[in-house]
Every structure is written in structure tokens, then in C-alpha cells.
Amino acid sequence: MSERWIRIILLILYLVGAVGMLLPYTRGWFVQLSALNLFISFLGIIFSRKSKQLSFLLFLGIAFVVGVAVELIGVHTSYLFGHYYYGNNLGLKWYGVPLIIGVNWGILSVASSAVVHRFELNKHLEAFISAVLMVLFDYILEPVAMKLDYWHWSNGEIPVYNFVCWLGVSYFLQWIYQRMKLPEVNKVAESLFLMMFIFFTLLML
């Protein structure tokens, strides 16, 4: 499937999802499809990959393991991110952590890197800016996540420590991505980051 068609499918997916989430009568049904939406986005990232497909899949596996591991630490100890717990709208959980969260760490790593890679920066700067983009996305996502029962903060407030940890984990994944020489210009990944950012910005209003 061509990049153009993958982008069209994802655009339709996020447009329909945004309308469904914004309408009170359909929000409950659409929010339960969040994990499926992320998984389809994940497939879009995979099928649009142009080079080093096997190494790319390996990275996605690493991102999944790292993502689930840090979330397990966060949920069960609060040493990372702060005091929070997951709700019921992100699908299958393993020890209190939805498995789709590991997938999401991979999606965001690849998508944010694609946005920054177009500017041909030093690889260390590219990794850092990509990580900052991931934190910015989380800043937009956090209030929406609580509203949609994705996850909740124990005191109802998002701690600054959460964003500090997000920057650390994001940079670590970006560093691995750079070390594996995987960054590439990818219009699907770029478009997906923009779609996700606008999607959650609309839901935040």
C-alpha cells in the first residue's frame, strides 16, 4: 500500500474518531476503540517504513519492552512519573498496565523523529528535540487522558515530575533509535504525529 493511501486511511480514522469523541452520545463507544485506533496507527508506521525493516521492527520491540517496563515501575512504585493508575479504556492490561501503552511509546518515538529528521540536524540534537516533542505531546494528552479514563493521577493533578520522567525515557528511546541509524524522512509518520497532536488538542478544548 502506498504512503498516500496509508495517510488517507489514518486521516479518515482520526477525523471520524474526533467527531465521535466530541459528540456526547457517541463518546462512550468511540473511547472504547482507542486501543484499536492506536494499533491501526502502529500498522501504518510499520507498512510505510522504507528501509532497514528488520532493524526497525527490533526497535519497536525494544520500545515496547522499555515502555511497558517504565509504566510497570511507575504504576507499582511511583518512582517514575508519579502516583497514577490506569483506567479501563485502553484495552488489555498486564499487571495494571495496558499493553497498547508499549506500542504507543514506539509510535511516538518514530513519529516525532520523522518530524525532526527532515531538518538534518546533529544526531544528538535531533534525539533531544524529538524527545521534547514527545513531552509536548504528553502535555496535551494528559488532561484528555483523565477525561477519557485512560489513566488518572491520585490527587487529580499532573506533577511536573511526570514530564521530567517522560523527557528521560523519550530521550533514551531516541538515543537508541539514533544508534541503530533508523531515522528517516517518512510522510506517514510525520502526518501521524500531526494528526495525533491535533486530535488530542481538539479533545482538550
N, C-alpha and C positions, 0 to 999 in steps of 0.2 A: 504494500500500500504506500502511496506517495505521501511526502510530507504535507502536501496541500490538503489531501483528504483527511489525514490524521488531525490536522489543525481544525478543519471544518467540523469533524465529529466532536472534538473536545469543546469547540466553541458552542455548538448546539447543546452539548451536555451541561456546560456551565450556565448558559442562558436559561435553559429550562429549569435547572436547579435553583438559580437565583429567584426566578419568578415563583417557583414552588415554595421556596423558603420564606419569601416575603409575604405571601398570602396566608393569613391566619388559618384558613380552612384546610390548607394542604401542607402546612409546615410540618406537622407531626409525622406525616407519611414520608415526605421528602428527607427529613433529617435522618430517618432510619436507613436511607440509601447512601449515607455519607461514606461508609467504608467501601461500598461498591464503586462509587464515584472516584475515590482515590485509587482503587485498584485499576480501573479503566485508564486513569491518568498515568499510572505506573506502566501499563502496557504500551501506551502511546510513547512514553520515554524510551522503552526498550525497542519498539519497532522502528523508531525514527533514528536510531543510532547508526552512524555512518562508518565508524572504524573501531578496531580493537574490541569486537563484540564480546569475546570471551573474557577479556580483562575487565570490561565494563560490567558484565554480569557478576564477576568476582567482587568488584567494588560494591555493587548493590547488595550482595550478600554480607559484606563487611559492614556496610551502613546499617543493614537490618539488625545484625547482631549487636553492634555498638548502640544503636538506637534503643532497642529493647532492653539492653543491659543497663544503660543510664536511667531509663524510666523505671526499671525494677528497683534500682538503688534509690531513686527519688521517691517513689511511692511508699516503699517499705522502711526507709530510714530518714528521709528528708535531708540527707547530706547533699543531695543535688536538687536544685530548683526551688525547694521549699516544701511546705506542708500542703499536699494536694492529693486528690484521688480521682479516678476515672468514673464517668457516668456510664450510661447504658446505650449510647447511640453510635459507638464506633466498632461494633461487631465483636467477634470472638476475642476473649481475654485469656491471658496466661498469667496466673498469679497476680491478677488485678490490672494487668497492662494489656490493652488491645493490641493484637499483633499488627494491625494496619499502621500503628504508630511507627514501627520499624521501617515499614515501606515508605511512610511519609518522610522520614529522615533522608532516605535515598532520593526521593523525588525532589525535595527542596535543595539538596546538595547539588544535584545535577542541573536543575533548572536555574538556580542562582549563578552557578558557574558559567552556564551558557550565556547569560546576560552580560557578565563581566568580561568573558573571554574575547568578545568581539573587539574590545579596546586594546588588545595586545599589550598588556601590562607585564611588569616583572611578576614572576610566578608567586612570589611571597606576598606581594601587594594584591595580586589577583585573588589569592586564597583569603586574605584578610577582608577585602571588600565583599567577596562572595559571602563570607561568614556574617558580615554586618548586614547584608541584605536578608539573610535568613533570620537574624534577630529582629529586623524591622518587620518582616512578615509575621513573626510571632507576636510582636507588639500589637499588630492589627487583629490577629487571630484570638488573642487571649479573652477579651470581653465577650466575643461571639461564642467562643467555646463554652463558657459558663452558661450563656443563654440557651444554648442548644444541647446541654447536658453531655458535652464531650468530656470535660473534666471540671473540677471545682477546687477552689482554694479554701482551706479550712476556715480562714477568717473572712473570706469573701473579698480579700484584697490581693492584688498581684504584686508579689515582692520584687524589688529591684534585683535581688539575688537570683531570681529566675532568669533574668536577661543576661546576667553575668555568666551563669552556667551555660545558657544557650550559646553565647559567644564562644566559650571554651570548647564545647562539643562540636559546634559548627566549624570552628577553625581546624580542629583535629581531623574532621572528615574531609575538609577542603585540602588540608595538607596531604592526606593520603591520596586524594584524587589527583593532586598535582604530582606527587611522587610516582604515581602509576602512569603519568603522562596521558591522562584521559580527557582533559578539557578540549572541547571542540565547539565550533560555531554550529548551533542547531536551532533552526527556527521553531521547531515544535516545542523544545524545552524552553526557549525564550518566551514564546507565546503562552505556554502553560503557566509560567511564573506570573506573567501579567494577568492572565485570566483568574488565577487563584487570588492574587492580590486585590483585584477589583471586586471579585466575588465576596470576599470577606469584608472589604471596606463597605460595600452596599449593605451587608447584613449588620454591620456595626452601627449604621445610622439609625 
